[in-house]
Amino acid sequence: MYKSLIRPLLFLFDPERVHYFSFAAIRLLSWLGLSPLIRRIYLIEDKRLERDLFGLKFKNPVGLAAGFDKDAKLYNELSDFGFGFIEIGTLTPKPQEGNPKKRLFRLKADKAIINRMGFNNQGVYSAVERLEKPHRVLIGGNIGKNKITSNEEAIEDYLICLQALFDHVDYFVVNVSSPNTPGLRELQDKEPLTKLLIALKKENKALADSRKTGEKPILLKIAPDLNEAQLLDIIAIVQSSQIDGVIATNTTIERKGLNSDVQLTEESGGLSGKPLTNRSTEVIRFLTEKSRNAFPIIGVGGIHSPEDALEKLEAGASLVQLWTGFVYEGPGLIKKINKAILQKKLD
């Protein structure tokens, strides 16, 4: 029904407007008391799907990637569709509008999206207020820096977000790989990235000690455009900073092999969706093999089918996340992936 009726109707309109309309529709369904029905349709609860990772118990290995619920407005309602975890953000210390519109483009012939949103969000403190209500699902906090903050002062922005969110999320993701904030990817270089992660680890421990709780897991989200030497640097940085894992991968600036109209493919921003499927899996496999499976990886990028998800898990990912696949394939994809994982266990 989604792909034959709902998606064609939604795809008639501007994608950013559709995003906000979809949020309003999901919120309305919850307000009407239909959450139990949605869970009955989409949610699979099975002990065999559970994953123990980073000291957390995930009900299933399929999560929603950052960028969909940037401001933590709908995490409980979105969990009704069967996600095992929801990642909010990217959040920055101060609210910011992001880049000028139009900034979100569908490449329907490629089952892809180009976005240059630019970390548009209402600021970390606004999200904290919404995160004070009880969570029905594990929450990850994806954090970044404000556009006006120089790279030399970026650490302070990340620390502010860590401090504000520490009591409200289950794990953190350090985003230095979005192509839509000028200069941000320079923070992936070995020296600044090591310095940033060590500072976050130090503050994480201080906050945990002050509250007499455990430290929150910290993961690094990397770009798919890194070469092998850079990926080897990432492995060394993860191990030296002793962070907890990697999310592979963010969107790409690569545009090879696309079938959509050239006016669309030449739009600036990060490309997500099916064109990223193979590259993100390659990065997962490379990190797994070269590190000798030294740290957990969350696989994201071009997951549009159960087979795509299984490939990433077989390449070394412990969990997977959806974003563009959720838009193109609909909420039924989550259930299909979890069913395929269960079937794989039975085979």
N, C-alpha and C positions, 0 to 999 in steps of 0.2 A: 504493500500500500504506500509506503514512504517513497520508494523509487518510482512508482508508476503514477502517483497522484500528488502527494505532498511536495516532493522535491521539484517537479516541473513547475508547479505553481510558485514556490518560493524563489526559484531561479529566474523568474520573470522580473524580479526587483533587485535594487541595489544591495549587494551583499552585506554591507554594514547595517543598513536599515533592517534587513532580514534578521541579522543577528539579534538586534534589540527587540524586534517583534517576537522572535522565538523565545527569548527570555521572558517576555511578558506572557506568552502563551503557556509556558511551563509553570510560571508562577500562578497563573489563573487555574490551571489544572490542580495544583496543590491546594489553592484556596477553596476550590470546589470539593475538596476531600477525596480526590481521585488518586492520591499517592499510593494507597494500598493496592489499587487496581494496576497501576503502572508497575509496581514492584512484582506483582503476581505475573505480569506478562513478560517482563524482561529479566528479573533477577534470578540467578541460579545460586543457591547456597549448598555447598558441598565441601566437606572437610578436605577432600583431595585437591581442591583449588587453592587452599590456604598456603601462604608463603611467609616464612619467618625470615626477615631481612632487616639489617640495621637495628636489631633489637625490637622491631615492630612486627605485628601480625597483620598481614594483608589478607582480607577475605577472599580475594582472587587477584590474579596477576595483571588485570587489565585496568589501566587508569586513564584519566582525562588529562592531557598535557596542558601546560600553562598557556595562557593567551585566550582561552575560551571564557573562563570566569575570572577575569582580571582582578575585580574588586571584591571578591568573596561574597557575591550577592546571592548565589544560587547553589552553593555546594551541596546542601542536603537534598534539594529537589533533583539535582543532576545525579546524585548517587542512586536515586530510585530507578534509574535506567540500567543499573547493574554494575557500575564502576566499583572496583576494589579500592580505589583511592582517587582523590581529586587534587590537582595542583593549581593553586591560585597564583595570580600575578601575570606578568612581572610587575612588582610593586617598587616604587621609589619613595624616598623620604617625603618629598613635596609633591602635591598634585601637579600633573601636567597634561596639557591637551593632546600631546602627540603631534604627529606631522599633519600638514594640511590635507583636507579631503579633496579629491577622491584618493583613497589609500588602500583599498582592498579590491582585488580583481579575481574573478573566476576564470580559469582556463579549462573550460568544459571538455574540450577535445583531449586534454591531457589528464583529466581528473586531478587538477591541481589548483592551487591558490597562490597568488602573489600578494604579500602584505608589506606595507611600510608604515605600520601603525605608529611606531616610535614611542613605545612604552607609555601609551595613553592610560592614565589611571588616576584615581581620586586621592592617591597618597596612602602611605602605609597606615597612618593613624585612623583613617576612615575605615579601612579594612578591619583593623583590630576591633572596632566597635561591633561590626557584624559577626566577627569570629567569637564573640563572647557567648553566643547562644550554643547549646549543646550540639556536638557533631555526631552525625550518624555514620561517618566515614573518615578514614585517615586523610589528613590534609597536609599537603606540601606547600611551603612558602617559597615562591620563586622571586628572588630579589635582584635589583639592579641599581644603577645610578641615574640621577637626573641629568637631562641633556645639558644643562648649564654648568654642571659640575665637571671640572677638568679631570683628566686621568690622574694627574698628580694628587688630587684630593678625593679620588674615587673611594678609597678605603673607608673614609668616614661615612659616606652614603650607605655602603653595604653594612657597616657596623650599626648605624641607626636602625636599619630595617631588621637586622638580626635581634637587636635589643627589644624593639617594639613587638616583634612577632614571637619571641621565644616562648612565652606562656600559652600561645594560641595555635601553634602548628606542630605537626609531628616530625617533620624534617624540613631542611632548607635546600634550595637549589641556587647556586651562584651562577647568574647569567652574565657571561662576558662574550657571548657568541651571537647576539642578535646583530644583523647587518643594518639595522634601521636607526641606530644611535651613532652619530659620527664619532669615529675613533674608538668605539667600544671594543672592537675585536683586537685592538692593539694590546688590551689587557690579557689576551691569551698568550702573549709572549712569556717566555720562561721566567724572567726576573720579576716583572710586575705581578704575574699570576701567583708565583710562589709567595711573594710578600703579602698579597691580598689574602690568600687562603690561610697562611700562618696567623695573620691578625684575626681572622674570623674564628679559627680554632681556639686561639687564646681567649677571646671574648666568650665563646661558647662555654669553655670550661669555667670561666669566672662566673658566668650567669648560673650554670649548673651548681657550682659550689655554694653560691649565695642562697640558692633555693633548696639546697640539699636534695637535688634530683640528678638524674643522669643527663649527660650531654645529648643534644639533639643531633641526629645524623646530618652531615653536610655533604652535598653532592655537587659536582661541577657539570654544567651543560656546555657541550662543545659543538663547534661548527663541523659540518660535513666536508668543508673545503680545505681542511688541514691536510698537508702532505705527510708522508710516512715519517720523516724526521720530526715534524711537529707533533705527530701522534706519539712517537717515542718520548718526546719531551713531556707530553701530558702524563704518560705512565710514570715517569720519574717524579714529576711534580705531585701527583696523587700519593705516591708512596712516601716522598720526603715530607709532605705536609700532613700526612696521616688523615686526610679526609676519608669519607666513607664510601664513595663510589662516583660513577660518571653517568650522565644522561647523554646518549648518542642517538640522534643528533638534532641540532637546531635546523632552521631553514637554510637553503643554499642560495648563493649568488650565481651559480652555474645556470646556463640556459641552453645547453646542447640537447638536440634531439626532440625538441618540442613540436607539436603539431598545430597548436593554436595560432590564431592570427598574429602576425608579427607586431602589430600595434599593442597587443596584450603582452606578448613575450618580452618586449623591450621595456616594459614598465620596471622601474627600479624597485628594489625591495627583496624580501626573502621568499623563495619559492618553496612550497610544501606540497605534499601529495604524492601521487604515483611516480613521478619522475625521480623522486628521492628514495624509492624503495630499495633499490640495489645498493646505492652508495652508503646509506645508513647501515645496512646489514654488513657491508664490507668493513666499515669502521668498527662495528661491534666485534666482528670476527678477528680483526687485526689486534684490537686492544686485548681481547681474551687470550689469543695465542701468544702475543709478545709479552704480556704480563704474567703468563701462566696462570690465568684466572685468579689474579691477586686481589681483585676488588669486584664488587657487584656492578652490573651495568643495567640501566633501564633503557630499553630500545624504543625509539620513536622515529617516525619518518616513513611515510608511504604505506601505512598499514590499511589496506582496503578490503582484506579478506582474511579468513582464518589461516590460510596458507601463508600469507605475508607475516602474520604474527608468529606462527610456528617456526618459520625460517629464522626470525630474529632470536627466538628462544633457543633454537638449535645452534645458532651462531655464538651463543654465550650470554644472551640477555637473561636476567632473572625475572624481570617484569617488562611489560610493554605499555605504551601510552598511545592514545588516539587524539587526533584533532581534525585534520582535513578528511580523513576516512569517516569520521563521525558525521561530518557535513554531507559527504557524497553518498555514503551507504546507509546512514540512519542509525538509530539506537539499537536496531536488531543486530548490528555487527558485534556488539559486546557479548551478547548471549551466544552468538555463533562461534566466537573465538573461545569462550569458556567451554562450550560443548565440544569443540574440536580438541581442546587440551585434555578434557576428560576421556574422550575417545582414544586419544594417543596413549593415555595411561593404561587403557584396557587392552590395547593391541599388543 
